[in-house]
């Protein structure tokens, strides 16, 4: 029997000690980022996401629910992926679901949406998306992804925030930047910035009017990278 995980649909499975693993085909949209979520009250399963030649992502569940890290929809755009579930201990029923996070534009748009929600709640005007700031932000996270395991306001070649914004041709009178790593969703990263004094000040700054957002997943560590670039145009 073929099991297919698709967006928004939970599937039921059952594993007993000694059973072979159960395999689920992943019906993903090209370029979409996603994760796999599992719930069970009776087994401690291990989930792997594989493309036939390597394990793309994995998670072992030690509680009644767990979720893999986010799988890079851009890196595995053309790959056929499967989720494999193996009982590490115990036996019984479980539910498994694919969480579709959308494509790169969806994710960065959500960061802007949650950012503007926070600004409105604090009496500050919402920000407009700038394509040039977006290009600068995405180039920054792509650099982090390429180099691996670094998070900072300086690029790997030593360029600073002003250098990256000047490089894309954006004319500005004021600029600022927020960076983060490890958060699993747009909502989580904005919440994290709001809980940090310096990042919160940038996010709620009344001097800025435009924003660009970058997002990437480190190919080596699987860590998420998030960048917000804020500016007041000249």
N, C-alpha and C positions, 0 to 999 in steps of 0.2 A: 504494500500500500504506500502511496506517495503522500507525504505531508507537506503542505506549502504554507509558509508564513507570509501573510500579506498585511498591508497597513490596516491597523485598527481591529484586527481579528484575532481573538485568543483561541488557541488550540489546546485540547486536553491530551495528556499523555500518561503513561503508567510504566514504571520501572520497578523491578524487583532485584534484590542482590543477586549478582551473577548474570543478569540479563545483558545482552548486547546493547550498545548505545542506540538511541533513536535519532534519526536524521531528518532534518526539516529543510526543504528547499526554501530559499529566501527570495521572495518576489519583490525586489527593490526597484525603485525608479532610478534611471541613470543619473549620477551626480548627487543623489540624495544621501545625506548622512543619517545613520540609524543606530540603534542599540537593541539588544535582546533582553527582555525582562522575564523572569520566571518566579512563580509562587508555588510553594508546597509546604504542607504541615508535617510531612512524614519522611521525606528523603533529603539528603544533602547532595545535590547533584553538581556536576561540573559541566559548564557550558563552553564550547569552543565554536568560533566562527572560522571557517576554512574556505580556501579558494581552490583546493585540489592539490596544491604544492606546499602550502604553508598555513600555519595557524595565524589568522589575522588578529583575533582577539579572544580572550578567555576569562572566565570567572568561575570561582568555586563558591557555592552557597552554603553558609554556615548558620543561616537563620531561615525564616519561612519565606523570605523573598530576596532576590538579588537582581542586579542588572549589569551587563557588560559595559565597558567603556564605549564611547561613540566610535563607530567605524567610519573611516574617511570615504565619503561618497565620491570625491574626485579621484582619489588614488585607485579605487576599485570600481570605477565607472563601468568598465567593460567586462568585469569578472563575474562568473557564476559562483555565488557563495552559498554555503550550507551551514546550518547550526546543528551541532551534535550535542546530545544530552546523555550523560553517563552517571549512574547512581554511585556516589562515593561511599555512602553508607545508608542503611535503611532501605525501604521500598514503599511504593505507593503511587498516588496520583499527583499530578502537577498541572499547572497551566503555564503556557509559554506564549509570548507575544512579541511582535516586532514594533518598536517605537520609531516612527518616521519623523526625523527632525527637519525635513525639508532640504532644499539645496542651499548653496552658499548665500544666495540673495535672501532666501527666507530667514536664515539664521541671523544675518547681519541686520535685516530689517526689524527683526524682533528685538534686537539689542537697542535699536533706536526707539522703537515703540515703548519699551519698558523705561528707557532713559527719559523720554518725554512725559511718561506717566509720573515719574518721580518729580520732574521739574514742575508740572502742573500742580501736584499736591503741595509743593513748596512755594507756590506763587511766582514761578519763573516761566517765561515764554518758552514754548517748545523749539527744538532745533530743526533746521532743514538739512536734508542729506545733500552732501556735496560729492560729486563724482571724483573730483581731483583729490579730496581728502580720503575718499574711499580707496583710490588707487595707492596713495601713500601708506595707508593703514594695512592694506592687503600685502603690499610689497614687504612691509616690516614683518608680519607674521610668516610670510613665505620664506623670508631670510632665516627666521628662527627655526622653521621646519627643516630647511636645507642644512643648516649648521648643526642643529640638534641640541636639545637640553640646555637652552639658555632663555632667560626672560629678562629683558631690560629695555631701557630707553635709548641706548646706543645700539646701532646696527653692528653686525659682526666685523664690518670694515671701519668702524669708528665714527660713522656719521651720527649726528645728533638729530633731534626732532626737527629743528629748523632746516637742516640740510635735506631731509627727506621731503618736507613740504615744499621747499623751494625747487627741488628737482622736478616735481610734477607741474610746476608753473603756477602754483596757487599764490595769489597776492594777498597778504594778510597784514593786520595791525596787532593781532593778539593770537597766540596759540598755546595749547596745552595738550596733555596726553595722559590717558589711563592705560595701564597694562595689567594683565592677569593671566594666570595659568591654572588649569586643573578643574575649573568649574564645568559642569555637564550640560548647562543650558543657558540661553540668553537671560532668562529670569534669574538664575542663580548668580551669574556674573555681575549683573546690575545690583543685586542685593549685596554681594560681596563688596563692591565699590562703595555702596551707600553706607556700609558699616565701617569704612576706613576714612578717617578724617580728611586726609589729603585728597583721596580720590573723590570723596563726596563733594569737596569744595570745587573741584574741577567740573564735576557733573552738573552742579547747580549754579555754576558761575553765570552771572547776569551779563558779563561782557561778551560772551560768545553767542553766535547765532547759527553756526553750521557745524556739521559733524560728519565724520567718515569712520567706518568700522571695518576691521579685518578679523578673520577667523581662520585657523588652521589646526591640524592635528599632527604632532610630531611623529614622523615615520618610525623612529627608533623606540621612543618611550611610550607613545600613545597619549601623551599629555596634550590637552587643549591649550591653544594660545588665543588670547583675545586682546584687541587693541582698539581704543577709541581715540580719534584725533579731533580736537575741538579748535575752532578758529572764529575770529571776527574778520571778515574780508575787507581788504583795502578799498 
